[in-house]
Amino acid sequence: MATTAAPGEADGGLKRTITGRLLYFYVLGDVLGSGVYVLIGLVAGAVGGAFWVAFAAGVAVAAITGLAYAELVTKYPQAAGASLYVSKAFRNPTLTFFVTVCMLSASFAAIGSLASGFSRYFGSLWDLPPALLVSVVFVAAVAVVNYIGITESVVINMVMTFVEVLGLVIIAAIGVIALASGDADLSVLTDFSAEGSPVIAVVAGVTLAFFAMTGFENAANVAEETIDPSRNFPRALVGGMVTAGVIYVLVAVSAALVVPVDQLAGSETALLEVVRAGLLPLPVGVMLILFSLIAMVAISNTTLVTTAAGARILYGMGRVDVVPRVFARVHPTRRSPVVALGFTLAVVVLLMAVGSLFTALGGPDVVERLATITVVFLVVVYALVIVCALKQRGKDEHPGVFRASTPLLLVGIAGNAAILLYTVVDDPTSLFWVAGLLALGAVLYAVQRARRGGADREALLSGGLERAGDRSVPDGVPDRTEDPDGRSSGRGDGRSSS
């Protein structure tokens, strides 16, 4: 039965070419990141042998949040994501800016956590420079790849996705071998050995496991190019997230069956302990080297995508004059947002340096600290997105809009709030890090507001978000407009020719 086209399809929008199956794999590759490579030992330490429950609960909360995104994406098929939804629902430029800075800050913290995890797998192969130096060089290399160009980044990302999935398949295969041998103790899967209530232990684990389930907001960027989005987008988004969650649970179960929980919790490269158990019919030394390389590729993949996303957010804010215009500047030949990338690199290096210093002084592990900060920002944004979905009910409706279950959305708000509350109560010092990143965004906003005046900034923020659905402009490439005679023009500094 024919349905009315969603906005953007018949008014000069992009051509719909992405099928439901293609979108499913796009979401799966986006969600199935490297968080499990970095954080699985910390989750095991927080919960005990039943830490697979934390991954299952994390995917449940994330999937419910995905339903809210599915509803809003089919209503507003544009690329600005949470910032656009908050702008539509509340019409409050300050709140919209807050959400945008939260997403940007989450990207910074996530990059720092992943880079620190990368240095640990690097250290399992080569005991050369200090871990912090390895992390800094790694982040710089990722920034260089993004500087070279978005096309090259996407090609590298596709190859790395297959490699990271291979690593998780290896871990799951080891778990199957352990079960087949009859030596696995299934009772460990119901063991909540962490101190305190099992419920609190699971919430603690979810706080970390949730880090591995993030990234699905990027799928909103291709909604305008999806065939029959009201049917395909919800299925692909939730289906991809659930598939990733099942893989994570299988990996967690395999790790718990093969390696004692205290050994997992005490390892900075917990999945290497699973390989080290020697259940595969291959030399352990060779497999350790191979898996370390796979883990580093997987971490590189997620870091590459996250760096591109963070720089794009900053670049977009510069394009609409919310932060200094210099962040919208692109390289004249590479057409990449070079200033935004440089700023991203500087902030991430600062976060890793301060985090490493606190860890050396006896503070929380730097990987855990930065992952926690990422989750704090994201659960706030995700809860707001669900509120936006409920608030926009009855507005901008058309036959192609997907309608999420209201009770499930309410559960999603409660789940995100529970994760936030536990994190803040368990580690109140994380709020100082959060405040610092928010203050950095506020400084950039204040500088631009003082330079150009305040009133027009608010209009530009809202107007810029309305235009954010133009996917014909690649990352890092300035707007191009048409002259009256039909010729297109653009400026290398990211300014529109208008």
C-alpha positions in Angstrom: 0.0 0.0 0.0 1.4 3.4 -0.9 2.2 5.9 1.8 2.8 9.6 1.7 6.5 10.3 1.3 8.4 11.5 4.3 9.5 15.1 4.2 12.7 15.6 2.3 12.1 13.1 -0.5 9.9 15.1 -2.8 11.4 18.6 -2.2 14.9 18.2 -3.6 16.1 15.8 -0.9 18.5 13.0 -1.4 17.7 9.9 -3.4 16.6 6.9 -1.3 18.9 4.0 -2.2 19.7 2.3 1.2 17.7 -0.9 1.7 16.6 -2.3 5.0 19.3 -5.0 4.8 22.1 -2.5 4.0 20.9 -0.2 6.9 20.9 -3.2 9.2 24.6 -3.9 8.5 25.4 -0.2 8.8 23.9 -0.1 12.3 25.5 -3.4 13.3 28.9 -2.2 12.2 28.4 1.1 14.0 27.2 -0.4 17.3 29.6 -3.4 17.3 32.5 -1.3 18.4 35.6 -1.9 20.4 34.2 -1.1 23.9 34.0 -4.8 24.7 37.7 -5.2 23.9 38.6 -2.4 26.4 36.1 -2.8 29.2 35.1 -6.4 29.7 37.5 -6.9 32.6 36.1 -3.9 34.4 32.6 -5.1 33.9 33.5 -8.6 35.2 35.1 -7.0 38.3 31.9 -4.9 39.0 29.4 -7.8 38.7 31.1 -11.2 39.0 30.7 -14.3 36.8 27.2 -13.1 35.8 28.6 -10.0 34.2 26.9 -11.1 30.9 23.7 -9.8 32.6 25.2 -6.3 32.6 25.7 -6.5 28.8 22.1 -7.8 28.3 20.7 -5.0 30.5 22.8 -2.5 28.7 21.5 -3.5 25.3 17.9 -3.5 26.6 18.2 0.2 27.7 20.1 1.1 24.5 17.5 -0.7 22.3 14.6 1.2 24.0 16.4 4.4 23.4 16.8 3.3 19.8 13.0 3.1 19.5 12.8 6.8 20.4 15.4 7.6 17.7 13.4 5.5 15.2 10.3 7.5 15.9 12.0 10.8 15.6 14.1 9.9 12.6 11.0 8.8 10.6 9.4 12.1 11.6 12.5 14.3 11.0 14.8 12.5 8.5 17.7 14.8 9.0 21.3 14.3 10.1 21.6 16.5 13.2 20.4 13.8 15.6 19.7 14.6 19.2 20.4 18.3 18.8 17.8 18.6 16.1 15.2 16.7 18.2 15.8 18.8 21.3 15.5 22.0 19.1 12.2 20.8 17.7 10.7 19.8 21.0 11.8 22.6 23.3 12.7 25.5 21.0 15.4 26.5 23.5 18.7 27.4 22.0 20.6 27.1 25.3 19.3 23.5 25.9 20.1 22.7 22.3 23.6 24.0 22.6 24.0 22.0 25.9 23.0 18.8 24.2 25.4 19.4 21.3 28.3 20.0 23.7 27.3 16.9 25.6 27.7 14.8 22.4 30.9 16.5 21.5 32.3 15.9 25.0 31.2 12.3 24.9 33.2 11.9 21.7 36.3 13.4 23.3 36.1 11.2 26.4 35.4 8.1 24.3 38.4 8.7 22.1 40.6 9.0 25.2 39.3 5.8 26.8 39.8 3.8 23.5 43.2 5.2 23.0 44.3 4.2 26.5 42.9 0.7 25.8 44.9 0.6 22.6 48.1 1.3 24.4 47.5 -1.7 26.7 47.1 -4.1 23.8 50.2 -2.5 22.2 52.1 -3.1 25.4 51.2 -6.8 25.3 53.3 -7.0 22.1 56.0 -4.3 22.4 57.3 -3.1 25.7 58.8 0.1 24.4 57.5 3.7 25.1 55.3 4.7 28.0 51.6 3.9 27.6 50.6 7.6 27.5 53.0 8.3 24.7 51.6 5.3 22.7 48.1 6.7 23.3 49.0 10.2 22.1 50.8 8.9 18.9 47.8 6.7 18.2 45.3 9.5 18.5 47.5 11.7 16.3 47.6 8.9 13.7 43.8 8.6 13.7 43.5 12.4 13.3 45.9 12.2 10.3 43.8 9.6 8.6 40.7 11.8 9.1 42.7 14.7 7.8 43.6 12.8 4.6 40.0 12.6 3.8 36.6 11.1 4.7 36.6 8.7 1.7 39.8 7.1 2.8 38.5 6.9 6.3 35.3 5.1 5.2 37.2 2.5 3.2 39.5 1.8 6.1 36.5 1.6 8.4 34.9 -1.1 6.3 38.0 -3.3 6.4 38.4 -2.8 10.1 34.8 -3.8 10.8 35.4 -7.3 9.4 38.6 -7.6 11.5 36.9 -6.6 14.8 34.0 -9.0 14.2 36.6 -11.8 13.6 38.1 -11.1 17.0 34.7 -11.5 18.7 34.0 -14.7 16.7 37.3 -16.1 18.0 36.3 -15.5 21.6 32.8 -17.0 21.1 34.4 -20.1 19.4 36.6 -20.6 22.4 33.5 -20.6 24.6 31.9 -23.2 22.4 35.0 -25.4 22.7 35.0 -25.0 26.5 31.3 -26.1 26.6 32.0 -29.1 24.3 34.9 -30.3 26.3 32.7 -30.6 29.4 35.1 -28.7 31.6 33.1 -25.5 31.8 31.4 -24.6 35.1 28.0 -23.2 34.1 27.3 -22.1 37.7 29.7 -19.2 37.3 27.2 -17.6 35.0 24.8 -17.0 37.9 27.5 -15.8 40.3 27.3 -12.3 41.6 30.5 -12.2 43.5 30.8 -8.4 43.7 30.1 -6.8 47.1 26.6 -5.6 47.9 23.3 -6.3 46.2 23.2 -8.2 42.9 21.0 -5.4 41.5 23.5 -2.7 42.4 26.3 -4.9 41.0 24.4 -5.2 37.7 23.8 -1.4 37.5 27.5 -0.9 38.1 28.3 -3.2 35.3 25.7 -1.6 33.0 27.4 1.7 33.6 30.5 0.4 31.9 28.8 -2.1 29.5 26.7 0.8 28.1 29.8 2.3 26.7 30.0 -0.6 24.2 26.4 -0.1 23.0 26.7 3.5 22.0 27.2 5.0 18.6 23.8 4.1 17.1 22.9 7.8 16.7 25.1 7.9 13.6 22.4 5.8 11.8 20.1 8.9 11.9 22.5 10.5 9.4 21.4 8.2 6.6 17.6 8.1 7.3 16.9 10.5 4.4 18.6 8.1 2.1 16.7 5.0 3.3 14.0 3.3 1.3 10.7 3.2 3.2 12.2 4.5 6.4 9.0 4.1 8.4 9.3 0.3 7.9 13.0 -0.3 7.4 14.6 2.1 9.9 13.0 0.9 13.1 13.7 -2.8 12.1 17.3 -2.1 11.1 18.1 0.1 14.0 16.7 -2.2 16.8 17.7 -5.4 14.9 21.3 -4.2 14.5 21.5 -3.2 18.1 20.0 -6.5 19.4 22.4 -8.5 17.2 25.3 -6.6 18.6 24.0 -7.2 22.1 23.7 -10.9 21.5 27.3 -11.0 20.3 28.4 -9.1 23.3 26.5 -11.5 25.6 28.1 -14.5 23.9 31.5 -13.0 24.3 30.9 -12.3 28.0 29.6 -15.8 28.6 32.6 -17.3 26.8 35.0 -15.2 28.8 33.3 -16.2 32.1 33.4 -19.9 31.3 37.0 -20.0 30.2 38.8 -17.7 32.7 38.3 -17.2 36.4 36.5 -13.9 37.1 39.1 -12.5 39.4 41.7 -13.1 36.6 39.5 -11.3 34.1 38.9 -8.4 36.5 42.6 -8.0 37.2 43.6 -7.9 33.6 43.9 -4.7 31.5 43.5 -6.9 28.4 40.9 -9.4 29.6 40.1 -11.0 26.3 43.8 -11.9 25.9 43.3 -14.1 29.0 40.6 -16.0 27.1 43.0 -16.7 24.2 45.8 -17.5 26.6 43.7 -20.4 28.0 44.9 -22.4 25.0 41.7 -24.1 23.9 42.1 -23.3 20.2 44.0 -25.9 18.2 46.7 -23.4 17.3 49.9 -22.2 19.0 49.0 -20.0 22.0 51.9 -17.6 21.2 50.7 -17.1 17.7 47.1 -16.5 18.7 48.1 -14.0 21.4 50.0 -11.9 18.8 47.1 -12.3 16.3 44.4 -11.4 18.8 46.4 -8.4 20.1 46.6 -7.1 16.5 42.9 -7.7 15.9 42.1 -5.8 19.2 44.2 -2.9 18.1 42.5 -2.8 14.7 39.1 -2.9 16.4 39.9 -0.1 18.7 41.4 1.9 15.8 38.1 1.4 13.9 35.9 2.8 16.6 38.3 5.6 17.4 38.4 6.6 13.7 34.7 6.9 13.5 34.3 8.7 16.8 37.1 11.2 15.9 35.3 11.9 12.6 32.0 12.4 14.4 33.4 14.7 17.1 35.3 16.9 14.6 32.1 17.0 12.4 30.0 18.3 15.4 32.6 21.0 16.1 32.8 21.8 12.4 29.0 22.1 12.1 28.8 24.4 15.1 31.4 26.6 13.4 29.4 26.6 10.2 26.4 28.1 11.9 28.5 30.6 14.0 27.7 29.0 17.4 31.4 28.7 18.1 34.3 30.6 16.4 34.1 30.3 12.7 37.7 29.1 12.5 36.4 25.6 13.4 34.5 25.5 10.1 37.8 26.0 8.2 38.7 23.1 5.9 42.0 22.2 4.2 42.2 23.7 0.7 43.1 20.5 -1.0 42.1 17.7 1.4 38.8 19.3 2.2 38.9 18.0 5.7 38.0 20.1 8.8 41.6 20.5 9.9 41.0 23.0 12.7 38.3 20.9 14.3 40.5 17.8 14.1 43.4 19.7 15.6 41.2 20.9 18.5 39.8 17.4 19.0 43.4 16.0 19.2 44.4 18.7 21.8 41.5 18.1 24.1 41.8 14.3 24.0 45.5 14.4 24.7 44.8 16.7 27.7 42.1 14.3 29.0 44.4 11.3 28.7 47.3 13.2 30.4 45.2 14.3 33.3 43.6 10.9 33.6 46.9 9.1 33.6 48.2 11.5 36.3 45.3 10.8 38.6 45.7 7.0 37.9 49.4 7.2 38.9 48.4 9.0 42.1 46.0 6.2 43.0 42.8 7.4 41.4 40.5 5.5 39.1 41.8 3.6 36.0 42.1 6.1 33.1 40.1 3.8 30.8 37.3 3.4 33.3 37.3 7.1 34.2 37.0 8.3 30.6 34.4 5.6 29.7 32.4 6.7 32.8 32.4 10.3 31.6 31.3 9.3 28.2 28.3 7.4 29.6 27.3 10.3 31.9 27.0 12.6 28.9 25.2 10.0 26.7 22.6 8.8 29.2 21.6 12.5 29.7 21.3 13.0 26.0 19.5 9.7 25.4 16.9 10.4 28.2 16.2 13.8 26.6 15.7 12.2 23.2 13.1 9.9 24.7 11.4 12.9 26.3 11.5 14.6 22.9 9.8 11.6 21.3 7.0 11.8 23.8 6.7 15.5 23.7 6.4 15.6 19.9 3.5 13.1 19.8 0.8 14.7 17.7 3.2 17.1 16.0 4.6 16.9 12.5 2.8 13.6 12.0 2.5 11.9 8.6 1.7 8.3 7.5 5.3 7.3 7.5 6.0 8.0 11.1 7.0 5.0 13.3 5.3 5.0 16.7 7.3 3.5 19.6 5.6 1.9 22.6 5.0 4.6 25.3 5.4 2.2 28.3 8.8 1.1 26.8 9.9 4.7 26.4 9.1 5.4 30.0 11.1 2.3 31.0 13.9 3.8 28.8 13.8 7.1 30.7 14.0 5.2 34.0 16.9 3.0 32.8 19.0 6.0 31.6 18.2 7.8 34.8 19.2 4.8 36.9 22.6 4.6 35.1 23.2 8.3 35.6 22.2 8.2 39.3 24.4 5.3 40.1 27.3 6.8 38.3 27.1 10.1 40.1 26.6 8.5 43.5 29.4 6.0 43.0 31.8 8.4 41.6 30.9 12.1 42.3 34.3 13.3 41.2 33.3 12.4 37.6 31.1 15.5 37.7 34.2 17.7 37.9 35.4 16.2 34.6 31.9 16.7 33.1 31.8 20.3 34.4 35.2 21.0 32.9 34.2 19.8 29.4 31.0 21.7 29.6 32.9 24.8 30.6 35.2 24.4 27.6 32.1 24.4 25.3 30.7 27.4 27.1 33.9 29.3 26.6 33.8 28.7 22.9 30.2 29.8 22.8 30.9 32.9 24.9 33.8 34.0 22.7 31.7 33.8 19.5 28.7 35.4 21.2 30.9 38.3 22.3 32.4 38.7 18.9 29.2 38.7 16.9 26.5 39.6 19.4 24.0 37.2 21.1 20.6 37.5 19.5 21.5 36.2 16.1 23.5 33.3 17.5 20.3 31.7 18.8 18.6 32.0 15.4 21.6 30.6 13.6 21.8 27.6 15.9 18.2 26.7 15.3 18.4 27.5 11.6 21.6 25.6 11.2 20.1 22.5 12.7 17.1 22.7 10.3 19.6 22.6 7.4 21.6 19.8 8.9 19.9 17.2 6.8 21.8 18.1 3.6 23.8 14.9 3.2 25.1 16.0 -0.2 27.9 17.8 1.6 30.6 15.3 2.7 32.3 15.6 6.1 34.7 18.4 6.1 33.5 20.0 2.9 32.0 23.5 3.0 28.5 24.4 1.7 28.2 24.9 -2.0 25.4 27.1 -3.3 24.2 27.8 -6.8 24.6 31.1 -8.6 21.6 32.4 -10.6 23.2 31.0 -13.7 23.3 27.5 -12.3 27.0 27.3 -11.5 28.0 26.0 -8.0 30.5 27.9 -5.9 32.1 27.4 -2.5 34.8 28.7 -0.3 37.7 26.9 1.1 37.3 28.2 4.6 33.9 26.6 5.0 31.9 29.7 4.5 28.9 29.7 2.2 29.2 31.8 -0.8 26.1 33.7 0.3 
